[in-house]
């Protein structure tokens, strides 16, 4: 059974950076596309970025394109989200999720997203 655990969230000033990590255990990540999602207070969960199982495809939502970078290290069973030039509107709980597909469907893995982490809070505020 694949288990995902996010870390790296915190409080950062506008314009700052954070790197989120998604650690997998139980099963190798080699055959899973991974997506980062976020949910702000009072809003629906939205996709942020997706990386294919091999790492060759990386897609981003327009709202984060050019500021966020997704990457993975399958040898370490880890996926990362480097977030630069953070804005207050990036404030949300960030989740990683795994699809049983190896490819991305736009900037999210194809559903169903069977495996989710517990989330990590990112707050961008001065």
Backbone torsions as a table, in degrees:
resi	resn	phi	psi	omega
1	UNK	NA	126.2	-179.9
2	UNK	-76.5	131.0	174.6
3	UNK	-122.8	139.4	-177.7
4	UNK	-123.0	138.2	178.3
5	UNK	-135.0	121.0	178.2
6	UNK	-90.8	153.6	173.5
7	UNK	-155.3	169.0	174.7
8	UNK	104.6	-4.0	178.6
9	UNK	-71.3	172.7	178.8
10	UNK	164.9	-168.4	178.7
11	UNK	-99.8	129.4	-178.8
12	UNK	-141.2	149.2	177.9
13	UNK	-77.4	154.8	175.0
14	UNK	-53.5	137.8	-176.9
15	UNK	90.0	-9.6	-178.9
16	UNK	-82.5	-176.1	-176.1
17	UNK	-132.1	152.4	171.2
18	UNK	-144.0	152.9	171.8
19	UNK	-121.5	118.4	177.3
20	UNK	-91.4	145.5	176.6
21	UNK	-121.3	146.8	175.9
22	UNK	-127.7	109.9	-178.0
23	UNK	-99.4	130.9	-179.5
24	UNK	-107.4	147.3	175.4
25	UNK	-146.0	161.6	177.9
26	UNK	95.0	-40.2	-178.0
27	UNK	-145.9	146.4	175.6
28	UNK	-66.6	144.3	-179.4
29	UNK	-81.1	-2.4	-171.0
30	UNK	-54.0	-26.7	-172.3
31	UNK	-113.7	22.6	-177.9
32	UNK	-126.4	130.3	163.5
33	UNK	-74.6	142.8	-177.4
34	UNK	-121.8	137.9	177.2
35	UNK	-122.1	149.9	168.4
36	UNK	-104.2	133.9	178.1
37	UNK	-125.8	164.2	174.8
38	UNK	-146.2	154.8	178.2
39	UNK	-138.8	115.8	177.5
40	UNK	-88.9	157.6	179.7
41	UNK	-55.4	128.8	177.1
42	UNK	77.5	5.4	-178.1
43	UNK	-121.9	161.6	176.7
44	UNK	-76.7	155.7	175.7
45	UNK	-65.7	138.3	-179.0
46	UNK	-131.1	150.8	176.2
47	UNK	-75.8	146.2	-179.5
48	UNK	-116.4	-48.3	-175.0
49	UNK	-161.5	155.0	179.1
50	UNK	-137.8	144.3	174.0
51	UNK	-130.5	134.3	-179.6
52	UNK	-71.0	169.4	-174.6
53	UNK	-60.6	-35.2	-179.1
54	UNK	-85.4	-15.8	-177.6
55	UNK	89.1	-0.7	-175.9
56	UNK	-77.6	-24.5	177.6
57	UNK	-110.0	127.4	178.1
58	UNK	-136.5	119.2	-178.4
59	UNK	-123.9	153.3	-174.3
60	UNK	-136.7	147.9	169.2
61	UNK	-67.1	150.4	-178.1
62	UNK	-57.9	-32.9	-175.8
63	UNK	-67.1	-18.2	-177.4
64	UNK	-121.2	-5.0	-176.8
65	UNK	-59.2	132.8	-179.5
66	UNK	88.2	-12.1	179.9
67	UNK	-115.3	-33.4	-177.8
68	UNK	-107.3	147.1	176.0
69	UNK	-133.8	124.9	178.2
70	UNK	-98.5	143.9	178.0
71	UNK	-151.9	168.1	178.8
72	UNK	-148.1	154.4	174.9
73	UNK	-131.1	95.0	-175.4
74	UNK	-65.8	-28.0	178.6
75	UNK	-64.4	-30.7	179.6
76	UNK	-100.1	-0.8	-177.4
77	UNK	57.9	44.3	-175.5
78	UNK	-129.1	147.7	170.7
79	UNK	-129.5	144.0	-175.1
80	UNK	-127.4	155.7	171.8
81	UNK	-134.2	105.3	175.9
82	UNK	-85.1	122.2	-176.4
83	UNK	-117.6	116.2	179.1
84	UNK	-115.3	164.9	178.0
85	UNK	49.3	47.9	-175.1
86	UNK	-65.7	145.8	-179.2
87	UNK	-119.9	157.6	176.9
88	UNK	-55.6	-32.5	-179.9
89	UNK	-72.6	-5.8	172.9
90	UNK	-82.8	-6.3	179.7
91	UNK	-62.5	124.6	-176.5
92	UNK	-178.3	170.3	165.8
93	UNK	-87.9	129.1	-178.6
94	UNK	-105.1	133.4	-178.3
95	UNK	-124.0	146.2	165.6
96	UNK	-105.7	149.6	-177.9
97	UNK	-144.5	147.3	-179.0
98	UNK	-113.0	139.5	173.9
99	UNK	-104.5	155.1	175.5
100	UNK	-80.1	0.1	174.6
101	UNK	-94.6	159.2	-179.0
102	UNK	-96.2	-7.9	-175.3
103	UNK	-117.1	168.5	177.5
104	UNK	-98.6	148.9	171.7
105	UNK	-110.7	90.0	-169.9
106	UNK	69.7	-131.5	-177.7
107	UNK	-100.7	19.7	171.6
108	UNK	-134.3	152.4	172.6
109	UNK	-69.7	152.8	176.8
110	UNK	-61.9	142.8	177.6
111	UNK	-79.4	166.1	1.7
112	UNK	-77.2	148.2	176.8
113	UNK	-89.8	92.4	-168.1
114	UNK	-73.0	-30.3	-174.0
115	UNK	-120.8	131.0	-179.5
116	UNK	-131.9	148.5	168.7
117	UNK	-85.6	-179.0	-176.1
118	UNK	-87.5	-12.8	178.1
119	UNK	96.4	154.2	175.0
120	UNK	-136.6	135.1	-175.2
121	UNK	-80.9	130.5	172.3
122	UNK	-118.8	123.4	179.1
123	UNK	-123.9	122.2	179.4
124	UNK	-111.1	110.1	-174.7
125	UNK	-158.5	147.7	174.8
126	UNK	-93.2	NA	NA
